[in-house]
Amino acid sequence: MPAKTKLIVGFHVSTSESIDLANDRAKEIGCSAFQIFTRNPQGWKYKELLDETAENFRAKFKEFGFKSCVAHMPYLPNIASSEKAIYHQSVKSLTAELERCTKLSIPYVVTHMGSHKGRGIEKGLKQLTNACNQALSKTNHGPILLLENMAGQTNSVGSKFENIQSALNGINESGRVGVCFDTCHAFAAGYDLSSEEAVDETLDTIEETIGLSRVRVVHINDSKGSLASHLDRHEHIGLGSIGEAGFRAFLKNKRVRDLPLIMETPDDERRDDRTNLKTVLRLAR
């Protein structure tokens, strides 16, 4: 990698106690970018975002000189659902998240593409595109909505790049939608990333289907599962099935290395966030 190229890299960090403290935690680790939940990821209810809290978040982000920030949707919404109650709640939740991120000046909102619950991929994609269109139409000039590729779990929507492209084609405001590419999910879905040749082939496939210009953020996570395992289990960078060779090739690839890179790796007795960050910086050299 050329010496002048500096990675935009960081972690998903906690917003415990106050959302603005995410900035402090990201700075302490050494991040140049970070990801957050703007509210409880495990529930439907949430508190309104106070003007003062949003102002503190924006001020710290600017003061600390971060390059990017990403918000992740809570886990309960399923925008591919055909169940009316769940679908309407999910659209409401997505709309609220776009509004909250507008207030926080967060440029990207990542959403899982959801599950069709046995109704078929085409039905799931139709529900998803309708949900995105409804939410985006209610939040003019807000953040860019990023569809995250899935690991290929049963009934999941969006584990194949062709299906992601179909979803993108069905969303009206093309300038406000893109993709968050998750390395663990892609590997689990059957897209190899474990060598330089494999990385090039997978990126070629993205270019031919989605278009690499639509990828705006990358979740860099190693995989506990094997290739095409459909197992969504993140591992420390280089310690999983993608391995150091795969991440070295990925991080040096000029087609993705300048994108915001967000880790959602474990924090355990083997490694913490700082060690994973050092590993990424070493492999990228």
N, C-alpha and C positions, 0 to 999 in steps of 0.2 A: 504494500500500500504506500502511495506517496506520502512523504513526511507531512505535507501541508494538510492532508485530509485528517480531520479529527472526528472520531465517531460521536454521533448523537445517541447516547446510550444511558439506560437507567433501569429502574425497577417499578413494579407496582408497589406503592407505599401506603401506609395506614393514614387514615384521616381521623383517628381516635382523638376525642376531646374537642377538636375544632378542625375544620377542613383546611384552614390556612397552614396548620402545622405540618401538612404533607410536604410543603416546601422545605421546612427545616429538616425533616427526616431525609428527604432526597439529597439536600446539600451535604448533610453529615456523611452519607454514604459515598458521595463523590459523583453523583449523577449529573448529566447535562440535560436529561429528559426524565419524565416519570409518568406513571399512570395511577389513577385513583378511582375509587367508587365515590360518587358525590353524596351517597346516602346508603342506608342499610342494604347490602346486597342480597340478604336472605328474606326480605319482607316486602310487602306492597306499600305499607304506610311509610311516610317520611315527613320530616319537618320542613317548613318553608325555609328557603335560603335567605337569610337576613342581608340587607344591603351592606351593613358594616362588615359582616363575615366575608362577603364576596369582594369587597374593597380591600380587605386585609390579604386575601388570597392573591389578588391581582398585583398588589404592591410588592409582596414578597417575591412573587414569580419574577417580576421585573428587576427588583433589587439584586436577587441572587444570580441573574443572568442565565436562566435556563433557556434552552433552545426549543423545547417542545413539551407539551403536556397532552395527555390522552385520558379521557374518562371511559370507564367500562360500564355498560348496562348491568343492572342487578340480574340475578340468576333466574328468578321466577317467571318473568315475561317470556312468552312463546309466540313470536309474531308469525309463525307458520301454522298456528293452531286453527282448526276448523270449529272448535268449541266456542260458541258465541261469547260467553262470559269471559273466558280466558283471553280470547282475541281482543275484545274491547278493552279489557284491563291492560293488556300488553300494549296496545296502541296508545292508550292514555299515559302509560308509564314511559314509553319511548318519547312521546311529545314532551312530557315533563322533563325528561333528561336533556333533550335538546334545548329547552328553555333555560334550565339551570346552567348548562354549559355556556350559553350565550351570556348569561349574567357574570360567569366566572372568566370569560374570554378564553375558554378552552376550545381549541380548533377542531378536535376530533372526538367523536363518540363511537366506541366500538360496541357492536351488538352481535351476539350469537345468532345464527340464522334459524335455529329452532328445530322442532320436530313436527312432522306431519301426522304423527300418532296413528300410522297405519292407513291414512287416507290417500297415500301416493305422493310421489315427488312433485308431480305437476300441480296438484291441489295445494301442496305446501308452498310451492314457489308463488302461486297466485295469491295466497293469503299474505305471504311475506311482502310481495311488491305492493299490494294494496295498503298494508300497514305502513310501509315506508312512505308511500305517496301521501297518505293521510297526515302522518306526523310532520313531514317536511313542508307540506302546504300550510300548516298552522304556525310554522316557525321561520318566517322569511329572514334570509341573510344570516342564518345561524351557522353552527358548526357543520363540518362535513361528517356524514354518517358512514362508518366503515363496517362492511360485512366481513365477519371473521370466518375463515374456512374451518370446517368441522373435521373431526377425527374419523368419521364413518360409523358412528354408533348406530344401532338399529333405529330406523325411521328418521334419521337426521337429514336435514336439508343443507346442502352446501359443502359436502366433502369432496365432490368432484368439481374441477375448475369449470367444466362446461355448464354446470348448474349455477355456479356463481355468475357466470357471464349472462345466463338467461335472466337471472334476478336483476342484474345491472341494466339489462336492456328494457326491463319492465318498469323501471323507476323513472319518472318524468324529469325530475331535476338532476340531470346527469352531472352537472358541475358540483353537486352537493352530496355525491355518493362515491365511495371507493371501496377499497379492500384493506383489511388488516390480515397480513399473512402470518400464520402461526406455524413455526417449523415443526414442532412436535405433532400438531394436528395433521399437517401435510404428510409427514413420515408415517404416521399411524394409518392414514388413508391410502397409502401405497405409493407416494411420491418420494423417491429416494433422495437423500441429501447427505449420504455418508462418505462421499468422495468428490473430488473436483469434477470428474466426468458426470457424476450423478447430479451435482448442483447445477451444472450447466444445462443438462437435459431437462431438469425440472423447471428452471427459469425459462428455458426455451418454450416449454409447454404452457407456462403462464402467459408468455408473450403471444403465443398463437391463439390462446383462448380469451383470457381476461384482458390482456394487455398490461405490461409491467408499469405503464404510466398510471394505472388505476390503483396500484399498490402504494399506499401512503404511509403505512406504519408496519413494522415487523415485530411480532412476538418471538423472541429467540429463546426457545426452550428445548433442552434435550429430551429424549423420549425413553421412558422406562420400558415401553413395549417395543417389539420388533417391527420391522417393516410390514405394513398392511395389517397390523394387529387390531386396528380400530380401538386401541386403548388410549384414552385421554389421561395420561399420567406423566407429569413433567418431572424431569431429572436435572441435576446440576449440569452445567455446560461442560461437555466433554466426557462425562461419566456415564452417559446413556448409549443407546444404539446408534445415534447419529455420530457421536464421538468427536474427538479433537480434530481428526482429519477433515470431517465434514464441516465443522464450524470454521476451521481455518480457511477452507475453500470458500465458504459462504461469506465470511466477513471480509475477505479480500476481493470479492467479486464486485466490480465497479458498477454493476447494475442495481445493487441493493445497499452497498456499504454507506451511502450518504443518507439513507432513510432513518427516521427515529427507530431505535432498537430497544424494545422493552422486554426485560426478563420477568418471568413469573415462576422463578425457580424456588425450590425448597429452601428453608433456613433450618438446618439441623446440626447434629454433632459432626457431620462430615465437612460441611461448608456453610458459610454465611454469605450475605449479599456482597460484602466487600471482596471475598475470595472469588466469587463468580465474576465480579466486575474485573478483577485483576486477570482472571483467566481469559475473558473476552478481549481485553486490551492486549494481552500477550499474543493471542492467536491472530489478532488483526494486524500485527506488525509485519 
